[in-house]
Every structure is written in structure tokens, then in C-alpha cells.
Amino acid sequence: MKGDLHTLKKVCFYASKVMLVGEIVLAAMILVSVAFGIGSFLSDSVQDQLNVWTETITGDPAMTAPLFIQLMVLLVLGFLTVAIVRRLMNSIQKEHSPFVDSNVQLLKAMSWCYLAGAVVMPAIQIVSGGEISAVLFLFFGSLLISVVMYCLALVFRYGAILQTDADHTL
């Protein structure tokens, strides 16, 4: 049992470093995307380049705004996911047990992020005239992740209660 916790802490130590790199990369991608978005309002050449890029992806240069919004939502959701996972791994690495209330709150926060994604992403797809299959995939996929994260938060909360009882008993 003690070896398993040691292994978990070691894995979390190294994985948190990878998550930090992921956070930096996603933050840079968000900044570059925002710069292009602002640039498209200030420069016709940037707008034309974005329209060419959008036409390459969707076949319709008029889809630049919905595609940009969708990209930003995905990048922000990805950033939040990686940031929460990194904080969770740091907590697991430093605490005496993975079953602490702060980890429960982190898992609930991730659940709420994906629940918001279950609403926002399909709405963007509907507004941009996306196919119903894409709308349903985004909705049910995000909803599934949200429910799984919430259930995991409940498992961690139960584990935290048991951990507290065990700590006080011993």
C-alpha cells in the first residue's frame, strides 16, 4: 500500500511538469489566437489570411467568426483542464493522501467546465449551421465528461471522509 502511494506521488510529480508545459503552450496558443483576432479587425490583410485559412478548413470564408469562437472555447477549455489536472497532481504529490477536500473541489471545477462546454460548443455549432451529428457529439461528449468528473469528485469526497475518520481513529 505504501509503495503504491509513493509511486502515485512520483508519477504526479513528473506529470505535473508535463502539465505545466501544456499550460504554457495552450496559453501561448490563446495569446496568438487573440492577436490574430484583434489583427483581423485592424488589418485587411490579416482578415484576408484568416478567410483563406477558414476556407481551407470549412470551404466557406464566411465561417471565420464561428470557427474562431469555437477555437477559443476549445483552447480555453483545454487550458482549464490542464491547469486543474496540474493542481490536482501537485496536491496529490504534496498531501498525505489523495483524498482531501481541495481535490474534490478541483474535480467539481472540471465538471463545471465541461458542463459549460456541453452548452457553449453545441450552441456555436448550431449558430454556425453545423451538422446535427456534430452538435450531438459535442453535447453528449462534454456532458459525459462532466458527469464522470462529478462522480469522481463524489468518490474523492467519500474517500476524504474515510481518510479523516481513519486519521482520527488512529
N, C-alpha and C positions, 0 to 999 in steps of 0.2 A: 504494500500500500504506500509506504513512504517513498519507494523508488518511483512509483507512478506519478506522485505529486512532484517529485524532483524533475522527472522527465517532462511533465507538463510545463513546469516553470521554465525549463531550459528552452523548450520549443517556443513558448510565448516570448521569451527574451529575444530570440533571433527573428521570429515572425513579426514582432513589433517594430524591429528595424526595417524590415521589408515594407511594412505598412506605412512607416514614416516616409520612405522613398515614394510610395504610391500616393500619399497625401501631397507631397511636393510636386510630383508630376501632374496630378489632377488639378492642383491649384494653378500651376503654370498653364495648363490647357484652358482653364476657365479664364485666366487673365488674357491669354492670346485671343480667345473667342470674343471676350468683351471688347478688346482692342479692335478686332475686325468689325464687330457690330457698330461700335462708335465710328470707326473709319468709314463704314458704308454710308453713314449719314453725312459725313464731312467731305467725302471724295467720291466722284462718279466712277473713277477707275476701280476703286475698291469694291463699290457696288456691282460694277460690271463683272469683276472677277468672281465675286460671290455668286452672281447669277449663273456664270459659266459652270462653277462648281456644283451648284444646285441642279442645273440642267443635266449635268453628267450623272448625278445620283438619281434624280427623280424623273427626268425628261421634261420638266416644266420649270422654267426660271422664276415663275411667279410664286413658287413654293419656298423661296428663300427665308421669309419670316417664320413660317411654321416650322421649317426644318431647323432654323437657328434656335428657336424657343425649345424645341424638343431636345436638341443637342445640349443646351444649357441645363435643362432639367435633368437629363441623364448625367451630365458631368457633376452637377451639384449633389445628386443622389449618390453617385459613386464616391464623391469626396466625403460626404457624411458617413456612408457605410464604412469606408476605410478608416476614417477618424475614430468612429465608435469602436470598431474592432481593435484598433491600436490601443485605445484607452482601456478596453476590456482586457487585452493581453498584458498591458502594463499592470493593471490591478491584480490579475491572476498571479503574475510574477512576484509582486511585492507583498500581497496579503498572505495570511497564514492558511487561507482556504479560498477556493474559487467562489464559494457560496457566501457572498456578502451582499448587503443591500445595494451598494453602489453598482455592482454588476447587474443586479435586477433592473435598476433604473436605466442603465446603458442599453440593455436588451429591449426594454419597453420603448426607449427613444428610437431605436432602429425599427421597431414595429410601427411606430407612428410615422416615420419617414416613408416606409413602403406603403402604408395606408394612404398617405397623401399622394404618393406616386400612382396608386391604383385609381385615384380620381383625376389627377392632373394629366397624366400621359394619355389615357384614352380620350379625354376632352380635347387635347391638342390634335389627336388623330381624327376625331370627328369633325372639328373645325376645319382641318386641312383637307377633308374629303378622303380620309384614309379608308382602307377596306375594313369591313366589319370583322374579318378574321384577325387583323392586326389589333383592332380595338379590343376584341375579346381576349386575345392573347396577353396584351398588356394589362388589362384589368385583372384577369384571373391569376396571371403570374405574380403581379405585385401583391394582390390580395393573399395569395398562398404564402408568399414570403412573410408578409405581415402577420398572418395567423401563426405560422411556425415560430417566428421570433417571439410573439407574445406567449405562446405555450412554453417556449424555452425560458422566458422570463419567469413564468409561474413555477417551473421546475427549479430554477435557481432560487426563487423566493422560498419554496418548500425546503430546499437544501440549506438555505441560510437559517431558517427556523430550527431545523435539526442540528445544524452546526452550533448555534447558540445554546440549545439545550444540552448538547454534548459537552460544550466548553464549561458550562455552569455545573454540570453533573460531576465532571472530573475535577 
